[in-house]
Amino acid sequence: MLYYALVFLVVALIAGVLGFGGIAGASAGIAKILFLVFIVLFLISLVSQLFRRRA
């Protein structure tokens, strides 16, 4: 999932440099959403590992 966030970020950067504002904005938005989902899933994984070790 982090891979896809990075791909959309690169697409957004390239589209921004070439002047495609709509595509750049959409790609940047998708990259932000995917990155936030990745962070949330990572934090849930860490918390579940902590509770699993204590039990």
SETORLO-181386 format. One record per residue (C-alpha): x, y, z; residue in three letters. Coordinates in pm, 1 decimal, decimal comma. Layout:
N
+----------+----------+----------+------+
|       px |       py |       pz | code |
+----------+----------+----------+------+
|        X |        Y |        Z |  ALA |
...
+----------+----------+----------+------+
// end
This chain:
55
+----------+----------+----------+------+
|       px |       py |       pz | code |
+----------+----------+----------+------+
|      0,0 |      0,0 |      0,0 |  MET |
|    286,8 |    232,8 |     73,0 |  LEU |
|    417,0 |    150,6 |   -274,8 |  TYR |
|     95,0 |    279,0 |   -432,2 |  TYR |
|    108,0 |    596,0 |   -223,1 |  ALA |
|    459,9 |    662,1 |   -349,1 |  LEU |
|    356,6 |    589,2 |   -709,9 |  VAL |
|     69,7 |    838,1 |   -690,8 |  PHE |
|    302,8 |   1092,6 |   -529,9 |  LEU |
|    549,4 |   1059,6 |   -817,1 |  VAL |
|    266,6 |   1087,2 |  -1071,2 |  VAL |
|    144,5 |   1401,2 |   -895,1 |  ALA |
|    491,4 |   1555,6 |   -899,3 |  LEU |
|    545,5 |   1481,7 |  -1266,9 |  ILE |
|    198,3 |   1607,6 |  -1360,7 |  ALA |
|    255,8 |   1922,3 |  -1157,2 |  GLY |
|    584,6 |   1994,8 |  -1332,1 |  VAL |
|    424,1 |   1942,3 |  -1672,7 |  LEU |
|    133,0 |   2172,8 |  -1588,9 |  GLY |
|   -151,7 |   1925,2 |  -1551,3 |  PHE |
|   -305,7 |   2074,7 |  -1237,7 |  GLY |
|   -616,3 |   1856,7 |  -1220,0 |  GLY |
|   -428,1 |   1531,7 |  -1254,5 |  ILE |
|   -163,8 |   1648,0 |  -1009,1 |  ALA |
|   -425,1 |   1743,4 |   -751,0 |  GLY |
|   -612,6 |   1417,1 |   -786,3 |  ALA |
|   -295,8 |   1207,7 |   -764,8 |  SER |
|   -174,8 |   1400,0 |   -461,7 |  ALA |
|   -510,6 |   1347,9 |   -291,3 |  GLY |
|   -502,7 |    974,5 |   -356,9 |  ILE |
|   -143,9 |    955,8 |   -230,7 |  ALA |
|   -241,5 |   1134,4 |     91,7 |  LYS |
|   -535,3 |    902,2 |    152,5 |  ILE |
|   -329,6 |    588,4 |     88,3 |  LEU |
|    -50,2 |    713,2 |    313,4 |  PHE |
|   -294,4 |    783,7 |    597,0 |  LEU |
|   -450,6 |    438,9 |    559,3 |  VAL |
|   -100,6 |    287,8 |    570,8 |  PHE |
|    -14,9 |    479,7 |    889,0 |  ILE |
|   -340,6 |    378,3 |   1059,6 |  VAL |
|   -291,2 |     11,2 |    972,3 |  LEU |
|     69,7 |     28,5 |   1091,0 |  PHE |
|    -34,2 |    176,5 |   1426,1 |  LEU |
|   -307,2 |    -83,8 |   1471,1 |  ILE |
|    -49,2 |   -353,3 |   1401,8 |  SER |
|    189,6 |   -210,1 |   1661,4 |  LEU |
|    -78,2 |   -185,0 |   1929,0 |  VAL |
|   -201,3 |   -537,5 |   1863,9 |  SER |
|    155,0 |   -670,6 |   1890,1 |  GLN |
|    200,3 |   -496,9 |   2226,0 |  LEU |
|   -118,1 |   -650,1 |   2365,3 |  PHE |
|    -30,4 |   -992,5 |   2225,0 |  ARG |
|    311,4 |   -993,9 |   2396,6 |  ARG |
|    167,2 |   -899,5 |   2736,4 |  ARG |
|    -94,8 |  -1174,8 |   2734,1 |  ALA |
+----------+----------+----------+------+
// end
